[in-house]
Amino acid sequence: MEALDPSSSMFILVAAVAGIVLLFIFLYFVPVNLWITAQFSNVRVGIGELIGMRIRKVPPSIIVNSLITATKAGLQLTTNDLETHYMAGGNIPNVIRALISADKANINLTFKQATAIDLAGRDVFEAVQISVNPKVINTPNVAAVAADGIQLIAKARVTVRANIAQLVGGAGEETILARVGEGIVTSIGSAATHKSVLENPDKISKLVLQRGLDAGTAFEILSIDIADIDVGTNIGAKLQIDQASADLKVAEARAEERRAMAVALEQEMKAKNVEMRAKVVEAEAEVPKALAEAFRSGRLGVMDYYKMENIQSDTSMRESIANSDESKDSGKGKNEKK
């Protein structure tokens, strides 16, 4: 038996490797197994369509498997519909599950609606589940004050069902919670006393449901149940205390203002008194000048001057006697009281 030429053996090895590579490339672009699976599932998908999916970078397995599932469930879809939704960034398996669930539950949901909801960022399968099985949303503690000033803290449970027709563009759970909280505050605030609210908490639910809080949202409110209601602080009394404290501070400020004005007026009067005394001293300084001028002009004689001095002395003596009598009388009065 002749030995193989090294060059020919190398050629055979390269050809074998090349053949294997070409086989893998062929199987990658021509997913025969998926085509066979589709044919046995009565889904008409051509080899050319599968090759086109590879070229368009669309996973054929997702499209074919989703189409098989939809066909088995009785949904009439095409590969073009699924490819378009995939290339738009949608979640095809989730949409197919949602369509099947809606069909089984007799919910009117078209493929166009489902893809629109999915592309809007909402979980369409979860929305269908909530539409079949309503969801309970617990509100946080809502504090409100009744007309008598007593604070009440309520907590509600809101049962909602998804509204398929308004899932695109409709408000979410946050809006529902905000509107329910606003309705609770309004209902408690309109109550005359907090006792009436505690006696009939179902009035809150009825008043809130009548407001149509689910308008423009992606949910339909089925019921609102008050889970818990507690009595908080006496807001009315607290406000009255705060108002009284504020009034006291205002009164003290006004009294301090009047006191400051009185002190300022007193200082002003003292300054005026000093000014008047200065004018009196100035006027008294003019008296000797006037007397000297009278002596020089001959209008006043020496005897007249002495008479005037005697009159002033008598007047001073009488004033001192009168002052001494008044001091004695006041002393006697004090002793009698003792």
LINNOR-V68674 format. One record per run of one state. SS is the DSSP state (h for helix, s for strand, l for the rest). FROM is the first residue (numbers start at 1). LEN is the number of residues. If there is no record, write none. Layout:
ss = <SS SS>
from = <FROM FROM>
len = <LEN LEN>
This chain:
ss = <l h l h l h l h l h l h l h l h l s l s l s l h l s l h l h l h l s l s h l h l>
from = <1 6 30 32 41 47 56 60 73 79 88 92 105 111 120 124 133 135 139 142 146 150 163 164 167 171 172 173 190 194 200 202 210 217 218 219 235 298 302 338>
len = <5 24 2 9 6 9 4 13 6 9 4 13 6 9 4 9 2 4 3 4 4 13 1 3 4 1 1 17 4 6 2 8 7 1 1 16 63 4 36 1>
